């Protein structure tokens, strides 16, 4: 780490002493508490150099620590090597920074943090945990804000735009009326909306404030008669403003959201997991009705029109990937690195109608880099892709008609027996989840073992969840649904989740197979099942057919027939020939 950062830590510690702050929590978050944030808010990344999307720093006079989950262990070891920052690997439930604070700080210590970047729920949980220690909490500490002046990116100012009803499927007035029904049922006057994807979805608006996610920075209040959108007014074109005002959606300056304590709003519904401490404290003149945001569930259950559009986006995405992978695997003159191939994927997606951008930075990991779950290649250090070893490619596109996320693992040479074993175990788990049939009322935690069972039988596992929700021309990671040991939300028809078991051999290779799957009713309406809606080949050369059952082989053949049926109509002869080879029928 450069001396500049050493000086920074000295400055921070001096400020802490002056304010009697014993521990400073540095969060990589924004006032809307999203997973993906604008560069302006990447405080933890700026101070530490760690670029993973999940991580919390704690600074005391004696210690600097960074806590992250298993997806980033290898990455964290690399990026923090040679710094004074200790990487704390969260493996068990007691490995958190909160537990460390309980064990390391004296009674009555003061913990400082920026209240705009922490949810009131998280603070209340921390206070409850620390009750016996009698910690004091100061949410007005903005030391990073004071230090990060030179070179800090500007807050985004790009214009928002209307998301056409022909794509949205449901006009904003209908969506808002559904929220008002929830307000009436709760005898409440207003719903406070803070999550960026929920604001974009409910108002049928989109923006470019956060890389890879078509959202914009705003807060919202939805009332029984009027709505208020708190946003930088310069980002709202006059035409958009007129459309919104005609439907009683009025524009207020963004910072006015922090002054709503000036009047009483009656009873406000608030999702305490999504509202930041500073904003919550401004609601003291109103009655608080705690709830889970009703928009979260509304958004997660896709309409028939949304599903139709998403399917179209999946087909376009499969065709773009067919062109990219065919180029990689057949051109003998390619001098292609991980970085080059990530750009090739973007190039091929850009050719498709309605393309808006990528849904996240492509993860293209060759050989040992594939074992870094969220590896991102850069031009200077990217490995050259050779005709040997495994290549893991996880990427996604944003289209006006849907958001995609797909992972494939390929070899350009002859795989080893160990690679084929691991790949086949992952594939068997993928198929087990894809073909699952389960009663209504089942949650993702109950299904997670289906994807892991074959790996477990060989003493193997993976540290990430099996699946996450996916938005509709919105965030590639969407709640509340998921498939993991911690996913306790009931799966409902219309929800989309990813199916992505994997296996990672540090220093050698990584394997992941990911499709998106749609929850739907079975013939017996008391049971649900999944429909795979991602269309791209699963490499046959990596499969050990001796480990596959007849049913699994049949699933793979049926899947590949579907891939050919939907992709070939828009492919030229050369791409069709490549695709047919990849999707050829196999026998056990």
ZADOBA-515370 format. One record per residue (C-alpha): y negated, z, x negated. Coordinates in steps of 0.5 Angstrom, whole numbers, plus 500, padded with zeros to 3 digits. Layout:
BEGIN
+-----+-----+-----+
!   Y !   Z !   X !
+-----+-----+-----+
!   Y !   Z !   X !
...
+-----+-----+-----+
//
This chain:
BEGIN
+-----+-----+-----+
!   Y !   Z !   X !
+-----+-----+-----+
! 500 ! 500 ! 500 !
! 493 ! 498 ! 497 !
! 488 ! 504 ! 495 !
! 484 ! 502 ! 501 !
! 489 ! 505 ! 506 !
! 490 ! 511 ! 501 !
! 483 ! 512 ! 502 !
! 483 ! 511 ! 509 !
! 488 ! 517 ! 510 !
! 484 ! 521 ! 506 !
! 478 ! 520 ! 510 !
! 482 ! 521 ! 517 !
! 485 ! 528 ! 514 !
! 477 ! 530 ! 512 !
! 475 ! 528 ! 519 !
! 481 ! 532 ! 522 !
! 479 ! 538 ! 518 !
! 472 ! 538 ! 521 !
! 475 ! 537 ! 528 !
! 480 ! 543 ! 527 !
! 485 ! 537 ! 529 !
! 492 ! 539 ! 526 !
! 496 ! 533 ! 527 !
! 493 ! 526 ! 529 !
! 498 ! 521 ! 534 !
! 496 ! 514 ! 532 !
! 499 ! 510 ! 538 !
! 500 ! 502 ! 538 !
! 498 ! 501 ! 545 !
! 492 ! 499 ! 549 !
! 488 ! 502 ! 555 !
! 493 ! 499 ! 560 !
! 499 ! 502 ! 556 !
! 503 ! 495 ! 555 !
! 508 ! 493 ! 550 !
! 504 ! 487 ! 548 !
! 497 ! 488 ! 546 !
! 491 ! 484 ! 544 !
! 490 ! 484 ! 536 !
! 484 ! 489 ! 537 !
! 488 ! 495 ! 539 !
! 493 ! 494 ! 534 !
! 491 ! 501 ! 531 !
! 498 ! 503 ! 528 !
! 500 ! 496 ! 525 !
! 493 ! 496 ! 522 !
! 494 ! 503 ! 519 !
! 501 ! 503 ! 517 !
! 503 ! 495 ! 516 !
! 509 ! 496 ! 520 !
! 509 ! 490 ! 525 !
! 514 ! 492 ! 530 !
! 512 ! 493 ! 537 !
! 515 ! 500 ! 538 !
! 512 ! 505 ! 533 !
! 508 ! 512 ! 533 !
! 505 ! 515 ! 527 !
! 503 ! 522 ! 526 !
! 499 ! 524 ! 521 !
! 498 ! 532 ! 518 !
! 495 ! 534 ! 512 !
! 502 ! 534 ! 509 !
! 506 ! 529 ! 512 !
! 505 ! 521 ! 514 !
! 511 ! 519 ! 519 !
! 512 ! 513 ! 523 !
! 518 ! 514 ! 529 !
! 521 ! 507 ! 531 !
! 528 ! 505 ! 534 !
! 534 ! 502 ! 532 !
! 531 ! 495 ! 533 !
! 526 ! 496 ! 527 !
! 530 ! 500 ! 522 !
! 531 ! 495 ! 517 !
! 524 ! 492 ! 518 !
! 521 ! 499 ! 518 !
! 525 ! 500 ! 511 !
! 522 ! 494 ! 508 !
! 515 ! 494 ! 511 !
! 514 ! 501 ! 509 !
! 517 ! 501 ! 502 !
! 512 ! 503 ! 497 !
! 508 ! 507 ! 502 !
! 507 ! 514 ! 503 !
! 509 ! 513 ! 510 !
! 516 ! 516 ! 512 !
! 520 ! 512 ! 517 !
! 523 ! 517 ! 522 !
! 529 ! 513 ! 525 !
! 530 ! 515 ! 532 !
! 538 ! 515 ! 533 !
! 539 ! 521 ! 538 !
! 534 ! 524 ! 544 !
! 532 ! 529 ! 539 !
! 529 ! 525 ! 534 !
! 522 ! 524 ! 537 !
! 515 ! 525 ! 534 !
! 515 ! 530 ! 540 !
! 521 ! 534 ! 537 !
! 518 ! 534 ! 530 !
! 511 ! 536 ! 532 !
! 515 ! 542 ! 536 !
! 519 ! 544 ! 529 !
! 513 ! 543 ! 524 !
! 507 ! 545 ! 527 !
! 505 ! 553 ! 528 !
! 503 ! 556 ! 534 !
! 496 ! 554 ! 537 !
! 496 ! 548 ! 533 !
! 491 ! 542 ! 536 !
! 494 ! 535 ! 537 !
! 489 ! 530 ! 537 !
! 489 ! 523 ! 540 !
! 485 ! 517 ! 543 !
! 486 ! 518 ! 551 !
! 485 ! 511 ! 552 !
! 492 ! 510 ! 549 !
! 497 ! 515 ! 552 !
! 499 ! 515 ! 559 !
! 498 ! 522 ! 563 !
! 505 ! 522 ! 564 !
! 507 ! 522 ! 557 !
! 501 ! 528 ! 555 !
! 504 ! 532 ! 561 !
! 511 ! 531 ! 558 !
! 509 ! 533 ! 551 !
! 505 ! 539 ! 554 !
! 511 ! 542 ! 558 !
! 515 ! 541 ! 552 !
! 510 ! 545 ! 548 !
! 508 ! 550 ! 553 !
! 511 ! 556 ! 548 !
! 508 ! 553 ! 542 !
! 501 ! 554 ! 546 !
! 499 ! 547 ! 543 !
! 492 ! 545 ! 544 !
! 491 ! 537 ! 546 !
! 484 ! 533 ! 544 !
! 484 ! 527 ! 548 !
! 477 ! 525 ! 545 !
! 479 ! 523 ! 538 !
! 478 ! 516 ! 536 !
! 478 ! 517 ! 528 !
! 481 ! 510 ! 528 !
! 476 ! 507 ! 532 !
! 471 ! 510 ! 527 !
! 474 ! 507 ! 521 !
! 477 ! 500 ! 523 !
! 470 ! 497 ! 523 !
! 470 ! 491 ! 518 !
! 475 ! 486 ! 519 !
! 477 ! 488 ! 526 !
! 479 ! 483 ! 531 !
! 474 ! 482 ! 537 !
! 476 ! 484 ! 544 !
! 478 ! 477 ! 548 !
! 473 ! 474 ! 552 !
! 477 ! 468 ! 554 !
! 476 ! 465 ! 562 !
! 481 ! 467 ! 567 !
! 484 ! 462 ! 572 !
! 487 ! 462 ! 579 !
! 495 ! 461 ! 579 !
! 496 ! 456 ! 584 !
! 499 ! 458 ! 590 !
! 504 ! 452 ! 590 !
! 507 ! 456 ! 584 !
! 505 ! 463 ! 586 !
! 509 ! 462 ! 592 !
! 506 ! 467 ! 596 !
! 498 ! 467 ! 597 !
! 494 ! 473 ! 594 !
! 492 ! 476 ! 601 !
! 499 ! 476 ! 603 !
! 501 ! 480 ! 597 !
! 495 ! 485 ! 598 !
! 497 ! 486 ! 605 !
! 504 ! 488 ! 603 !
! 500 ! 493 ! 598 !
! 496 ! 496 ! 604 !
! 502 ! 497 ! 608 !
! 504 ! 502 ! 603 !
! 497 ! 505 ! 603 !
! 498 ! 506 ! 610 !
! 505 ! 509 ! 610 !
! 502 ! 514 ! 605 !
! 496 ! 516 ! 608 !
! 492 ! 513 ! 602 !
! 486 ! 510 ! 601 !
! 486 ! 506 ! 595 !
! 492 ! 504 ! 590 !
! 489 ! 504 ! 582 !
! 493 ! 498 ! 578 !
! 493 ! 499 ! 571 !
! 498 ! 494 ! 568 !
! 496 ! 487 ! 566 !
! 502 ! 484 ! 569 !
! 501 ! 487 ! 576 !
! 494 ! 485 ! 576 !
! 495 ! 478 ! 574 !
! 501 ! 478 ! 579 !
! 498 ! 481 ! 585 !
! 491 ! 477 ! 585 !
! 495 ! 470 ! 583 !
! 491 ! 470 ! 577 !
! 492 ! 469 ! 569 !
! 489 ! 469 ! 563 !
! 490 ! 469 ! 555 !
! 488 ! 476 ! 553 !
! 494 ! 478 ! 550 !
! 498 ! 473 ! 545 !
! 505 ! 470 ! 549 !
! 503 ! 473 ! 555 !
! 498 ! 470 ! 561 !
! 495 ! 476 ! 562 !
! 488 ! 479 ! 562 !
! 484 ! 486 ! 561 !
! 482 ! 489 ! 567 !
! 483 ! 495 ! 572 !
! 484 ! 494 ! 579 !
! 483 ! 498 ! 586 !
! 486 ! 496 ! 592 !
! 483 ! 499 ! 598 !
! 485 ! 498 ! 606 !
! 479 ! 493 ! 606 !
! 476 ! 491 ! 600 !
! 479 ! 490 ! 593 !
! 475 ! 491 ! 586 !
! 477 ! 488 ! 580 !
! 474 ! 491 ! 573 !
! 473 ! 486 ! 568 !
! 469 ! 483 ! 563 !
! 464 ! 479 ! 568 !
! 463 ! 473 ! 563 !
! 471 ! 472 ! 563 !
! 470 ! 470 ! 571 !
! 468 ! 463 ! 572 !
! 464 ! 462 ! 578 !
! 469 ! 458 ! 582 !
! 474 ! 464 ! 581 !
! 469 ! 469 ! 583 !
! 467 ! 465 ! 589 !
! 474 ! 465 ! 591 !
! 476 ! 472 ! 590 !
! 470 ! 475 ! 594 !
! 471 ! 470 ! 600 !
! 478 ! 475 ! 600 !
! 474 ! 481 ! 599 !
! 476 ! 482 ! 592 !
! 469 ! 484 ! 588 !
! 468 ! 484 ! 581 !
! 466 ! 490 ! 577 !
! 464 ! 491 ! 569 !
! 471 ! 493 ! 566 !
! 468 ! 499 ! 563 !
! 465 ! 501 ! 570 !
! 473 ! 503 ! 571 !
! 471 ! 510 ! 567 !
! 466 ! 512 ! 572 !
! 469 ! 512 ! 578 !
! 468 ! 519 ! 578 !
! 461 ! 518 ! 581 !
! 464 ! 518 ! 588 !
! 470 ! 520 ! 592 !
! 475 ! 515 ! 593 !
! 479 ! 519 ! 598 !
! 486 ! 519 ! 596 !
! 488 ! 514 ! 591 !
! 495 ! 512 ! 589 !
! 497 ! 513 ! 582 !
! 503 ! 511 ! 577 !
! 502 ! 516 ! 572 !
! 507 ! 513 ! 567 !
! 502 ! 507 ! 567 !
! 495 ! 510 ! 567 !
! 492 ! 513 ! 561 !
! 489 ! 520 ! 560 !
! 482 ! 518 ! 560 !
! 482 ! 514 ! 566 !
! 486 ! 519 ! 570 !
! 481 ! 524 ! 568 !
! 476 ! 520 ! 572 !
! 479 ! 521 ! 578 !
! 477 ! 528 ! 579 !
! 473 ! 527 ! 585 !
! 479 ! 524 ! 589 !
! 485 ! 526 ! 591 !
! 491 ! 524 ! 587 !
! 498 ! 521 ! 591 !
! 503 ! 520 ! 585 !
! 507 ! 514 ! 586 !
! 511 ! 509 ! 582 !
! 507 ! 503 ! 583 !
! 509 ! 499 ! 589 !
! 507 ! 492 ! 586 !
! 512 ! 493 ! 580 !
! 518 ! 492 ! 585 !
! 515 ! 487 ! 589 !
! 514 ! 483 ! 583 !
! 521 ! 484 ! 580 !
! 524 ! 481 ! 586 !
! 523 ! 474 ! 586 !
! 522 ! 470 ! 592 !
! 526 ! 463 ! 593 !
! 520 ! 459 ! 591 !
! 519 ! 463 ! 585 !
! 527 ! 462 ! 583 !
! 526 ! 455 ! 585 !
! 521 ! 454 ! 580 !
! 524 ! 458 ! 575 !
! 530 ! 454 ! 575 !
! 526 ! 448 ! 573 !
! 523 ! 451 ! 567 !
! 530 ! 453 ! 565 !
! 532 ! 446 ! 565 !
! 526 ! 444 ! 561 !
! 527 ! 449 ! 556 !
! 534 ! 447 ! 555 !
! 532 ! 440 ! 554 !
! 527 ! 442 ! 549 !
! 532 ! 446 ! 545 !
! 537 ! 441 ! 545 !
! 532 ! 436 ! 542 !
! 530 ! 442 ! 537 !
! 538 ! 444 ! 535 !
! 540 ! 436 ! 535 !
! 534 ! 435 ! 530 !
! 537 ! 441 ! 526 !
! 544 ! 440 ! 526 !
! 544 ! 432 ! 525 !
! 539 ! 430 ! 520 !
! 542 ! 430 ! 513 !
! 535 ! 429 ! 510 !
! 532 ! 436 ! 513 !
! 529 ! 441 ! 508 !
! 528 ! 446 ! 514 !
! 526 ! 453 ! 513 !
! 527 ! 459 ! 518 !
! 519 ! 458 ! 519 !
! 520 ! 450 ! 520 !
! 525 ! 451 ! 525 !
! 521 ! 456 ! 529 !
! 515 ! 451 ! 529 !
! 520 ! 445 ! 531 !
! 522 ! 449 ! 537 !
! 515 ! 450 ! 539 !
! 514 ! 442 ! 538 !
! 519 ! 440 ! 543 !
! 517 ! 445 ! 548 !
! 510 ! 442 ! 548 !
! 513 ! 436 ! 550 !
! 515 ! 439 ! 557 !
! 510 ! 438 ! 563 !
! 507 ! 445 ! 565 !
! 508 ! 448 ! 558 !
! 503 ! 454 ! 557 !
! 505 ! 457 ! 550 !
! 511 ! 461 ! 547 !
! 513 ! 467 ! 551 !
! 514 ! 471 ! 544 !
! 514 ! 470 ! 537 !
! 521 ! 466 ! 535 !
! 526 ! 470 ! 532 !
! 529 ! 465 ! 527 !
! 534 ! 469 ! 522 !
! 538 ! 466 ! 517 !
! 544 ! 470 ! 514 !
! 542 ! 477 ! 512 !
! 535 ! 476 ! 516 !
! 539 ! 475 ! 523 !
! 541 ! 482 ! 522 !
! 534 ! 484 ! 523 !
! 533 ! 485 ! 530 !
! 526 ! 483 ! 531 !
! 525 ! 479 ! 525 !
! 519 ! 474 ! 525 !
! 519 ! 469 ! 519 !
! 513 ! 467 ! 515 !
! 511 ! 461 ! 511 !
! 512 ! 464 ! 504 !
! 518 ! 468 ! 505 !
! 522 ! 464 ! 510 !
! 529 ! 462 ! 508 !
! 532 ! 455 ! 507 !
! 537 ! 454 ! 512 !
! 543 ! 451 ! 509 !
! 550 ! 448 ! 512 !
! 553 ! 455 ! 511 !
! 552 ! 462 ! 514 !
! 550 ! 464 ! 521 !
! 543 ! 462 ! 524 !
! 540 ! 467 ! 530 !
! 535 ! 464 ! 534 !
! 531 ! 468 ! 539 !
! 526 ! 464 ! 543 !
! 522 ! 463 ! 549 !
! 517 ! 459 ! 553 !
! 511 ! 460 ! 558 !
! 511 ! 454 ! 563 !
! 507 ! 454 ! 569 !
! 513 ! 455 ! 573 !
! 517 ! 460 ! 569 !
! 518 ! 464 ! 563 !
! 524 ! 463 ! 559 !
! 528 ! 467 ! 554 !
! 534 ! 465 ! 550 !
! 538 ! 467 ! 544 !
! 544 ! 463 ! 541 !
! 547 ! 464 ! 534 !
! 550 ! 457 ! 530 !
! 553 ! 456 ! 524 !
! 552 ! 449 ! 520 !
! 558 ! 450 ! 516 !
! 565 ! 453 ! 516 !
! 565 ! 460 ! 519 !
! 569 ! 466 ! 516 !
! 574 ! 470 ! 520 !
! 569 ! 476 ! 520 !
! 564 ! 472 ! 523 !
! 568 ! 469 ! 528 !
! 571 ! 475 ! 530 !
! 564 ! 478 ! 531 !
! 562 ! 472 ! 535 !
! 568 ! 472 ! 540 !
! 567 ! 480 ! 541 !
! 560 ! 479 ! 543 !
! 562 ! 473 ! 547 !
! 567 ! 476 ! 551 !
! 562 ! 482 ! 553 !
! 557 ! 477 ! 555 !
! 562 ! 473 ! 560 !
! 564 ! 480 ! 562 !
! 557 ! 482 ! 564 !
! 556 ! 475 ! 567 !
! 562 ! 475 ! 572 !
! 561 ! 482 ! 574 !
! 561 ! 484 ! 581 !
! 559 ! 490 ! 583 !
! 557 ! 494 ! 590 !
! 550 ! 495 ! 592 !
! 546 ! 501 ! 589 !
! 549 ! 499 ! 582 !
! 544 ! 500 ! 576 !
! 544 ! 497 ! 570 !
! 546 ! 503 ! 566 !
! 553 ! 503 ! 570 !
! 554 ! 495 ! 568 !
! 552 ! 496 ! 560 !
! 559 ! 498 ! 558 !
! 561 ! 491 ! 560 !
! 558 ! 488 ! 555 !
! 560 ! 493 ! 549 !
! 567 ! 494 ! 551 !
! 570 ! 489 ! 546 !
! 566 ! 491 ! 541 !
! 567 ! 498 ! 541 !
! 575 ! 497 ! 541 !
! 573 ! 494 ! 534 !
! 569 ! 500 ! 532 !
! 562 ! 496 ! 533 !
! 556 ! 496 ! 537 !
! 549 ! 494 ! 537 !
! 543 ! 499 ! 538 !
! 539 ! 495 ! 543 !
! 539 ! 495 ! 550 !
! 544 ! 489 ! 553 !
! 538 ! 486 ! 558 !
! 531 ! 487 ! 560 !
! 527 ! 484 ! 566 !
! 523 ! 478 ! 565 !
! 517 ! 476 ! 569 !
! 515 ! 469 ! 573 !
! 510 ! 466 ! 568 !
! 508 ! 473 ! 566 !
! 511 ! 478 ! 561 !
! 518 ! 476 ! 558 !
! 519 ! 484 ! 558 !
! 518 ! 486 ! 565 !
! 520 ! 493 ! 569 !
! 523 ! 496 ! 572 !
! 530 ! 493 ! 572 !
! 534 ! 493 ! 566 !
! 541 ! 493 ! 563 !
! 542 ! 499 ! 558 !
! 544 ! 506 ! 558 !
! 537 ! 508 ! 560 !
! 536 ! 503 ! 566 !
! 537 ! 507 ! 572 !
! 533 ! 502 ! 577 !
! 538 ! 500 ! 582 !
! 539 ! 492 ! 581 !
! 537 ! 488 ! 587 !
! 538 ! 481 ! 589 !
! 532 ! 476 ! 586 !
! 531 ! 481 ! 580 !
! 532 ! 477 ! 573 !
! 535 ! 480 ! 567 !
! 537 ! 478 ! 560 !
! 544 ! 478 ! 558 !
! 544 ! 479 ! 551 !
! 550 ! 483 ! 547 !
! 550 ! 482 ! 540 !
! 552 ! 485 ! 533 !
! 549 ! 486 ! 526 !
! 552 ! 486 ! 519 !
! 546 ! 489 ! 515 !
! 545 ! 484 ! 509 !
! 550 ! 479 ! 512 !
! 548 ! 476 ! 519 !
! 546 ! 477 ! 526 !
! 549 ! 475 ! 532 !
! 546 ! 475 ! 539 !
! 548 ! 471 ! 545 !
! 543 ! 471 ! 551 !
! 542 ! 468 ! 558 !
! 538 ! 470 ! 563 !
! 542 ! 472 ! 570 !
! 539 ! 472 ! 577 !
! 542 ! 478 ! 581 !
! 544 ! 475 ! 588 !
! 549 ! 477 ! 594 !
! 556 ! 475 ! 594 !
! 560 ! 473 ! 600 !
! 561 ! 480 ! 602 !
! 554 ! 482 ! 603 !
! 556 ! 489 ! 601 !
! 557 ! 487 ! 594 !
! 552 ! 483 ! 589 !
! 554 ! 479 ! 583 !
! 550 ! 475 ! 577 !
! 548 ! 467 ! 577 !
! 547 ! 465 ! 570 !
! 540 ! 461 ! 570 !
! 540 ! 459 ! 562 !
! 542 ! 452 ! 560 !
! 544 ! 451 ! 553 !
! 551 ! 450 ! 549 !
! 554 ! 456 ! 546 !
! 557 ! 454 ! 540 !
! 565 ! 453 ! 540 !
! 566 ! 453 ! 533 !
! 564 ! 460 ! 532 !
! 569 ! 462 ! 538 !
! 576 ! 465 ! 536 !
! 580 ! 462 ! 542 !
! 586 ! 466 ! 540 !
! 582 ! 472 ! 543 !
! 580 ! 469 ! 549 !
! 583 ! 470 ! 556 !
! 584 ! 464 ! 560 !
! 579 ! 466 ! 565 !
! 574 ! 467 ! 559 !
! 575 ! 460 ! 557 !
! 575 ! 457 ! 564 !
! 568 ! 461 ! 565 !
! 566 ! 457 ! 558 !
! 568 ! 450 ! 560 !
! 565 ! 451 ! 567 !
! 558 ! 453 ! 564 !
! 558 ! 448 ! 559 !
! 559 ! 443 ! 565 !
! 553 ! 446 ! 569 !
! 549 ! 445 ! 562 !
! 551 ! 438 ! 562 !
! 550 ! 436 ! 569 !
! 542 ! 439 ! 569 !
! 540 ! 437 ! 562 !
! 543 ! 430 ! 561 !
! 538 ! 426 ! 567 !
! 532 ! 427 ! 562 !
! 536 ! 426 ! 555 !
! 536 ! 420 ! 551 !
! 543 ! 417 ! 549 !
! 543 ! 420 ! 542 !
! 541 ! 427 ! 545 !
! 546 ! 426 ! 551 !
! 552 ! 425 ! 545 !
! 550 ! 431 ! 541 !
! 550 ! 435 ! 548 !
! 556 ! 433 ! 550 !
! 560 ! 434 ! 543 !
! 557 ! 441 ! 544 !
! 559 ! 442 ! 551 !
! 566 ! 439 ! 550 !
! 572 ! 442 ! 554 !
! 576 ! 447 ! 550 !
! 584 ! 449 ! 551 !
! 587 ! 456 ! 549 !
+-----+-----+-----+
//
